[in-house]
Amino acid sequence: MLIRWSALRIGAPWILPLALLACDDGGGEPERVPDAAVEADLGWGAPDDVLKADTLAEELADHTAWTELTEGYVQGFGALHASWQRIFQNGDDAGAAGYIIVKRSYDTPDEDALAQISVMKRIPGYAPDQGDWFFAAFEPSFELATDGNSRPLAGRIARGSNEGCVPCHDGAPGGDFLFSVDAADPYP
């Protein structure tokens, strides 16, 4: 049985129990599928995005052994990242499916001062209007970070906003959403 969340979240509080009783086929818990419009309203942090981020966290286990684009700690850029950064990539082709870039952000140039791990992964078909980039931000423990509203920072983060992952990276040179590995202007 399919129950659309949008219909339930805007209705009176008695609609959910009534819907569950009226539609119970005796098969246990009904299948709950978010309405596509509701998921689109979220923009980021939707259940599918959280699952993608969980899988991505597992892929990052050895990311500090990947190619480092910075030579040690460099002064950070962007208001939403800490003062110092180290950047890693899992391959040489930023246009390839599965390419991952990891930005480790630090309060001071010291591994013990790691504040956040920001990640971009190219997933074909994920978000064609933003180069198919999936964004995620993790705590140093690899727990998915959240925004000020406790929304998971995974997916098309801050799409439609003035600041955040998507609006910032939309302005990257070359139109590829990347600042540090632009083929025309590689990271210094």
Residue frames as qw, qx, qy, qz and C-alpha x, y, z in Angstrom:
[[0.000, 0.889, 0.457, 0.000, 0.00, 0.00, 0.00],
 [0.433, 0.274, 0.018, 0.859, 1.28, 3.48, -0.86],
 [0.216, -0.864, -0.396, 0.224, 0.68, 6.46, 1.42],
 [0.410, 0.605, 0.023, 0.682, 1.81, 9.89, 0.21],
 [0.437, -0.322, -0.440, 0.716, 3.38, 11.91, 3.01],
 [0.009, 0.138, 0.100, 0.985, 2.24, 15.24, 1.56],
 [0.487, -0.458, -0.499, -0.551, -1.38, 14.30, 2.02],
 [0.676, -0.464, -0.539, 0.195, -0.78, 13.21, 5.59],
 [0.462, -0.148, -0.287, 0.826, 1.41, 16.07, 6.78],
 [0.077, -0.164, -0.081, -0.980, -1.03, 18.80, 5.82],
 [0.508, -0.440, -0.603, -0.430, -4.21, 17.10, 7.02],
 [0.577, -0.636, 0.153, -0.489, -5.85, 17.03, 10.39],
 [0.153, -0.509, 0.815, -0.230, -4.10, 14.95, 13.08],
 [0.730, 0.030, 0.586, -0.351, -6.75, 12.22, 12.82],
 [0.712, 0.549, -0.255, -0.354, -6.09, 11.51, 9.12],
 [0.240, 0.509, -0.827, 0.020, -3.02, 9.31, 9.63],
 [0.336, -0.075, 0.877, -0.334, -4.63, 6.86, 12.07],
 [0.695, 0.420, 0.310, -0.495, -7.78, 6.78, 9.94],
 [0.566, 0.617, -0.462, -0.291, -5.77, 6.17, 6.76],
 [0.060, 0.393, -0.912, 0.105, -3.83, 3.36, 8.42],
 [0.478, 0.106, 0.761, -0.426, -6.98, 1.69, 9.72],
 [0.679, 0.527, 0.133, -0.494, -8.97, 2.08, 6.53],
 [0.610, 0.628, -0.446, -0.189, -6.20, 0.72, 4.33],
 [0.369, -0.479, 0.789, -0.111, -4.75, -2.01, 6.51],
 [0.764, 0.255, -0.466, -0.367, -4.47, -5.12, 4.39],
 [0.915, -0.374, 0.120, -0.095, -3.25, -7.20, 7.31],
 [0.839, 0.368, -0.175, 0.361, 0.24, -7.27, 5.86],
 [0.629, -0.350, -0.205, 0.663, 1.82, -5.25, 8.65],
 [0.154, -0.653, -0.023, 0.741, 3.27, -1.75, 8.40],
 [0.586, 0.766, 0.262, -0.030, 2.20, 0.15, 5.25],
 [0.649, 0.160, 0.180, 0.722, 4.86, 1.17, 2.73],
 [0.064, -0.906, -0.170, 0.383, 5.66, 4.85, 3.20],
 [0.594, 0.271, 0.316, 0.688, 6.95, 6.64, 0.14],
 [0.091, -0.564, -0.136, 0.810, 7.61, 10.38, 0.28],
 [0.489, 0.801, 0.337, -0.074, 5.67, 12.39, -2.26],
 [0.658, 0.278, 0.171, 0.678, 8.06, 13.61, -5.00],
 [0.031, 0.826, 0.121, 0.550, 6.88, 17.18, -4.45],
 [0.625, -0.779, 0.037, -0.025, 7.67, 16.96, -0.74],
 [0.827, -0.186, 0.177, 0.501, 11.14, 15.57, -1.46],
 [0.456, 0.548, 0.190, 0.675, 11.74, 18.35, -4.01],
 [0.254, -0.905, -0.081, -0.332, 10.73, 20.93, -1.41],
 [0.772, -0.573, 0.071, 0.266, 13.40, 19.60, 0.94],
 [0.359, 0.879, -0.312, 0.029, 16.13, 20.21, -1.64],
 [0.411, 0.438, -0.744, 0.293, 18.58, 18.34, 0.54],
 [0.236, -0.255, 0.742, -0.574, 18.59, 16.02, 3.51],
 [0.822, 0.023, -0.148, -0.550, 15.89, 13.76, 2.03],
 [0.858, -0.283, 0.416, -0.099, 16.02, 10.08, 3.03],
 [0.881, 0.417, 0.066, 0.213, 17.65, 9.07, -0.28],
 [0.269, 0.827, -0.321, 0.374, 20.33, 11.74, 0.24],
 [0.534, -0.640, 0.485, -0.266, 21.08, 10.46, 3.73],
 [0.952, 0.004, 0.303, 0.038, 21.47, 6.91, 2.39],
 [0.681, 0.651, -0.099, 0.319, 23.85, 8.17, -0.32],
 [0.060, -0.829, 0.410, -0.376, 25.84, 10.03, 2.34],
 [0.794, -0.424, 0.412, -0.142, 26.07, 6.91, 4.52],
 [0.922, 0.270, 0.173, 0.218, 27.49, 4.95, 1.58],
 [0.403, 0.810, -0.188, 0.382, 29.83, 7.82, 0.74],
 [0.432, -0.773, 0.401, -0.234, 31.17, 7.90, 4.31],
 [0.913, -0.164, 0.362, 0.092, 32.24, 4.27, 3.88],
 [0.747, 0.571, 0.070, 0.333, 34.06, 5.16, 0.63],
 [0.084, 0.905, -0.226, 0.351, 36.06, 7.84, 2.47],
 [0.868, -0.483, -0.002, 0.114, 37.78, 5.48, 4.93],
 [0.743, -0.205, 0.193, 0.607, 41.20, 5.95, 3.33],
 [0.363, 0.889, 0.223, 0.167, 40.75, 9.36, 1.67],
 [0.235, -0.911, 0.288, 0.181, 43.88, 10.84, 3.23],
 [0.621, -0.232, 0.630, 0.405, 45.88, 8.30, 1.17],
 [0.568, 0.702, 0.403, 0.151, 44.36, 9.70, -2.05],
 [0.485, 0.369, 0.099, 0.787, 46.09, 12.36, -4.15],
 [0.228, -0.727, -0.346, 0.548, 46.41, 15.55, -2.10],
 [0.391, 0.761, 0.294, 0.426, 45.75, 18.67, -4.16],
 [0.179, -0.944, 0.171, -0.218, 47.16, 20.94, -1.50],
 [0.622, 0.298, -0.568, 0.449, 50.64, 20.66, -0.11],
 [0.279, -0.184, -0.665, 0.668, 49.73, 20.36, 3.53],
 [0.015, -0.733, -0.569, 0.374, 47.52, 22.99, 5.13],
 [0.218, 0.303, 0.293, 0.880, 46.46, 26.01, 3.07],
 [0.183, 0.205, 0.325, -0.905, 44.46, 29.08, 4.04],
 [0.282, 0.465, 0.839, -0.020, 40.82, 28.35, 3.46],
 [0.139, -0.002, -0.271, -0.952, 38.43, 30.22, 1.25],
 [0.451, -0.404, -0.641, -0.472, 34.68, 30.51, 1.47],
 [0.330, -0.469, 0.330, -0.750, 32.79, 31.71, 4.52],
 [0.880, -0.233, -0.017, -0.414, 31.28, 28.28, 5.20],
 [0.894, 0.097, -0.347, 0.266, 34.59, 26.44, 5.62],
 [0.636, -0.700, -0.027, 0.322, 37.13, 26.71, 8.43],
 [0.020, -0.926, 0.271, 0.262, 40.32, 28.79, 8.18],
 [0.103, -0.543, 0.793, 0.255, 42.64, 25.98, 7.09],
 [0.886, 0.267, 0.101, -0.367, 42.12, 23.22, 4.56],
 [0.237, -0.330, 0.855, 0.323, 43.58, 20.10, 2.98],
 [0.729, 0.394, 0.003, -0.560, 41.99, 18.81, -0.24],
 [0.370, -0.213, 0.886, 0.181, 42.11, 15.26, -1.62],
 [0.690, 0.344, -0.205, -0.603, 40.78, 13.55, -4.75],
 [0.793, -0.112, 0.593, -0.081, 40.22, 9.88, -5.57],
 [0.731, 0.335, 0.470, 0.363, 41.35, 10.13, -9.20],
 [0.306, -0.256, 0.238, 0.886, 42.62, 12.49, -11.85],
 [0.036, -0.302, -0.614, -0.729, 39.47, 12.95, -13.95],
 [0.181, 0.186, 0.477, -0.840, 37.02, 15.33, -12.27],
 [0.556, 0.168, -0.261, -0.771, 34.54, 14.59, -15.06],
 [0.374, 0.066, -0.918, -0.115, 34.47, 10.85, -14.38],
 [0.734, -0.451, -0.282, -0.422, 31.55, 9.07, -12.74],
 [0.856, -0.383, -0.288, 0.193, 32.42, 8.33, -9.13],
 [0.428, 0.418, -0.270, 0.755, 35.04, 11.09, -8.87],
 [0.521, -0.767, -0.362, 0.097, 35.24, 12.34, -5.28],
 [0.310, 0.530, -0.276, 0.740, 36.85, 15.47, -3.90],
 [0.613, -0.607, -0.467, 0.195, 37.26, 15.87, -0.14],
 [0.120, 0.684, -0.209, 0.689, 37.90, 19.13, 1.69],
 [0.626, -0.427, -0.530, 0.380, 39.11, 18.71, 5.26],
 [0.019, -0.798, -0.013, -0.602, 38.52, 21.99, 7.12],
 [0.640, -0.231, -0.493, 0.542, 40.49, 22.93, 10.24],
 [0.248, -0.950, -0.185, 0.024, 40.28, 25.70, 12.83],
 [0.211, -0.829, 0.471, 0.213, 44.10, 25.75, 13.02],
 [0.647, 0.519, -0.535, -0.159, 46.70, 23.99, 10.82],
 [0.176, -0.343, 0.873, -0.298, 46.75, 20.89, 12.99],
 [0.406, -0.106, -0.850, -0.320, 45.14, 17.47, 12.42],
 [0.183, -0.338, -0.799, 0.463, 43.65, 17.64, 15.93],
 [0.158, 0.389, 0.207, -0.884, 41.75, 20.79, 14.91],
 [0.041, -0.193, -0.803, -0.562, 39.66, 19.09, 12.20],
 [0.329, 0.181, 0.340, -0.862, 36.29, 20.85, 12.16],
 [0.737, 0.409, 0.300, -0.446, 34.45, 19.34, 9.20],
 [0.351, -0.119, 0.793, 0.484, 34.83, 17.13, 6.15],
 [0.541, 0.570, 0.106, -0.609, 33.07, 18.42, 3.02],
 [0.439, -0.062, 0.829, 0.342, 32.65, 16.09, 0.06],
 [0.583, 0.500, -0.116, -0.630, 31.50, 16.26, -3.54],
 [0.473, -0.060, 0.854, 0.207, 30.88, 13.10, -5.57],
 [0.397, 0.296, -0.424, -0.758, 29.93, 12.97, -9.24],
 [0.440, 0.186, 0.861, -0.174, 26.91, 10.66, -9.62],
 [0.054, -0.038, -0.635, -0.770, 25.64, 10.43, -13.22],
 [0.309, -0.479, -0.676, -0.467, 22.01, 11.52, -13.44],
 [0.332, -0.441, -0.633, 0.543, 21.87, 12.76, -9.83],
 [0.026, 0.840, 0.259, -0.477, 21.57, 16.48, -10.57],
 [0.638, 0.400, 0.371, 0.543, 22.26, 17.29, -14.23],
 [0.089, 0.931, 0.150, 0.320, 21.71, 21.02, -13.68],
 [0.346, -0.872, 0.342, -0.057, 24.61, 21.07, -11.21],
 [0.309, 0.627, -0.714, -0.039, 27.07, 18.82, -13.01],
 [0.858, -0.132, -0.481, -0.122, 25.70, 15.67, -11.31],
 [0.239, 0.360, -0.649, 0.626, 27.42, 16.63, -8.04],
 [0.677, -0.582, -0.442, -0.089, 26.20, 15.18, -4.76],
 [0.080, 0.623, -0.423, 0.653, 27.31, 17.24, -1.74],
 [0.761, -0.508, -0.403, 0.010, 27.74, 16.06, 1.85],
 [0.027, 0.690, -0.460, 0.558, 29.29, 17.45, 5.03],
 [0.821, -0.268, -0.496, 0.090, 30.50, 15.25, 7.86],
 [0.495, -0.828, 0.243, -0.107, 31.66, 15.77, 11.41],
 [0.095, 0.656, -0.748, 0.014, 35.26, 14.58, 12.06],
 [0.511, -0.129, 0.816, -0.239, 33.72, 11.29, 13.28],
 [0.094, -0.010, -0.798, -0.595, 32.07, 10.87, 9.83],
 [0.156, 0.573, 0.735, -0.328, 28.65, 11.42, 11.35],
 [0.224, 0.593, 0.483, 0.603, 26.57, 13.37, 8.85],
 [0.124, -0.142, -0.265, 0.946, 26.57, 17.07, 9.79],
 [0.063, 0.725, 0.685, 0.042, 23.32, 19.05, 10.04],
 [0.137, 0.518, 0.107, 0.838, 22.33, 22.63, 9.37],
 [0.095, -0.163, 0.438, -0.879, 20.86, 25.06, 11.93],
 [0.705, -0.076, -0.008, -0.705, 17.46, 23.42, 11.46],
 [0.593, -0.250, 0.753, -0.137, 18.83, 19.91, 12.14],
 [0.833, 0.499, 0.024, -0.237, 18.48, 19.02, 8.46],
 [0.814, -0.192, 0.392, 0.383, 21.17, 16.57, 7.27],
 [0.140, 0.791, -0.345, -0.485, 23.79, 18.20, 5.04],
 [0.438, -0.058, 0.835, 0.327, 23.53, 15.78, 2.14],
 [0.463, 0.618, 0.627, 0.106, 22.34, 16.17, -1.44],
 [0.312, 0.625, 0.258, 0.667, 21.69, 19.43, -3.25],
 [0.424, -0.526, -0.441, 0.591, 22.68, 21.47, -0.21],
 [0.051, -0.602, -0.151, 0.783, 21.23, 25.00, -0.17],
 [0.205, 0.294, 0.670, 0.650, 19.85, 24.78, -3.70],
 [0.103, -0.757, -0.508, -0.398, 17.71, 27.86, -4.23],
 [0.469, -0.795, -0.192, 0.334, 19.42, 29.74, -1.37],
 [0.236, 0.948, -0.186, 0.104, 21.94, 32.56, -1.47],
 [0.001, 0.678, -0.717, 0.163, 24.69, 30.73, 0.39],
 [0.842, -0.155, 0.487, -0.174, 25.69, 27.13, 0.83],
 [0.592, -0.171, 0.693, 0.376, 27.20, 24.39, -1.32],
 [0.522, 0.533, 0.600, 0.289, 25.18, 24.64, -4.53],
 [0.195, 0.969, 0.151, 0.010, 24.98, 28.44, -4.84],
 [0.331, -0.788, 0.412, 0.316, 28.67, 28.84, -4.00],
 [0.536, -0.168, 0.723, 0.401, 29.95, 26.12, -6.35],
 [0.517, 0.714, 0.470, 0.053, 27.61, 27.29, -9.11],
 [0.129, 0.978, -0.113, -0.114, 29.98, 30.29, -9.40],
 [0.689, -0.397, 0.463, 0.392, 33.14, 28.20, -9.89],
 [0.206, 0.649, -0.459, -0.571, 35.27, 29.07, -12.93],
 [0.084, 0.208, -0.908, -0.354, 34.73, 26.84, -15.93],
 [0.689, -0.067, -0.135, -0.709, 31.12, 26.05, -15.00],
 [0.637, 0.083, -0.766, -0.018, 32.14, 22.68, -13.50],
 [0.683, -0.663, -0.149, -0.267, 31.21, 23.45, -9.85],
 [0.858, -0.245, -0.129, 0.433, 34.88, 22.96, -8.88],
 [0.057, -0.984, 0.169, 0.016, 37.25, 25.59, -7.57],
 [0.471, -0.678, 0.544, 0.148, 40.34, 23.51, -6.89],
 [0.584, -0.089, 0.737, 0.327, 40.60, 21.13, -9.84],
 [0.537, 0.768, 0.113, -0.330, 39.48, 23.26, -12.77],
 [0.846, 0.181, 0.292, 0.407, 41.41, 21.91, -15.76],
 [0.391, 0.786, 0.067, 0.474, 42.13, 25.43, -17.00],
 [0.063, -0.740, 0.359, -0.565, 43.34, 26.65, -13.61],
 [0.771, -0.199, -0.585, 0.152, 44.59, 23.81, -11.33],
 [0.566, -0.818, -0.095, 0.028, 45.04, 24.41, -7.63],
 [0.227, 0.845, -0.430, 0.222, 48.35, 26.21, -6.92]]
